[in-house]
Amino acid sequence: MSVRRALAAAALAGVLPAAFALGSGDVERGRRLFKEQGCPQCHGFGGRGDGYLLPMLKERPEMRDWTDRKALEEFDDDSLAEIIAKGGEALGRSKVMLRYSHKLDREQIRDLVAFIRSLAR
């Protein structure tokens, strides 16, 4: 088992705080997952919240521009990971944001968070 997977497993088991396991992800893997999972449809290819699907929705969700550091300051890594894993509706946010816990493991979600953070640098 890789060190990353061991840390993620320990965090899920409650041995380590979740923030420790989420501390670093692979930006390039996150970039690939972002595209593979269809995230640009809503979030835009550059993460500005300007996806091509948004104008077609009856109910347009409030989108964040992830290239804006101030917009990301509202979310810590755990919050971003939770939104990705559980989806928006489960957290009282937009039902348009789907849940991905059934498609992505904790390491992949950590990689997505790393990619999102990289957009504001």
N, C-alpha and C positions, 0 to 999 in steps of 0.2 A: 504494500500500500504506500502511495506517495505521501510525503509530508503534508502536502496541501489537503489531500483527502483525509488523512488522519486528523488534522486540525479541524476540518469541517465536520467530521464525524463526532469529535469531542465536543464541538460547539453545539451540535444538535442534541447530544446526550446530556447537555447541561454542565459538562466538566469545565469548559472554557466559556467566557462570555461570547455571545454571537458577534459582537463588534470585532473581537480579535480575529475570528475566522474570516470576516469580510474585509479585513484591513487592506488586502491587496488582491487584485485579480489581474488577469492577462488582458490588456487592452485590445490586442489584435484578435484574440479569440472572441472577445466581447463584440468587436466590430463585425466579425463574420456572423455571429449569432444574431446580432441586430438586423442584419440584412436577411439571413435565412428565415428568421421568425416573422418577417413581414412588418417589423416595427416602423420602417420609413413610411408606410401607408398613412399613418397618423402623425408620427413624430417628425417626418421629413428626413431626407437623406443626411442632412447636416445636423439634425437634432434641434431644429428651431421651432418645432411645433407647427410646421406648415405642410403637412402631408397632403397628398393629392386626394385622399379619401374623405377628408374632413368636410369639404363643401357638399358632399353627397349625403351626409348624415342629417336626419331630422333634428336631432338634439346635438348641437355642437359642444363638445366638452371644453373646459378651460385647459388650455395647453401651456406648458412652460417652454421657454427657450433655454435649452440646456447649454447654450454657448454663453449665457449670461450668468456669471458667478453668483450674483445676488439671488437669482431665481433658484439656484441649487442650494444656497445656504439654508433654505427652509427645510431641507431634507438631509438627514444623516444617512450613512450607508445602510444601516439596518432598515430605515424607513423605505428607501428605494427598493431594497431587496424584498421587503414585505409586499409592496405594491406590485412588483413583478410576479412574485409567487402567488399571492392571493387574488390579485385583480382589484380593480377600483371599487366595484360594488360592495365587496366584502368589507371594505374599509370606509364606507360612507362617501366614496368618491364616484367618479363617472363609471357607469356600467359599460361604457365603450372599452375601457381598459380591461382586457381579458386576463385571466389567471394563467400562469405558466408553470405552476408547481408540478403539474402532471406531465409536462414536456421537458422541463429543464431540471437538472440537479442543482444542489447548492453551489457547487463550484462554477457552473455555467452562469448562474444568477450573479455570483460574485464578479465574474468576468464582464457581464453586462453593466454592472454598477461601475466597474473600473472604466469601461468605455464611455459611459455617460459622464463620469467625472472628467475624463480627458477632453471632452468637448469644450469645457470652460477654461482650459489652460491656454 
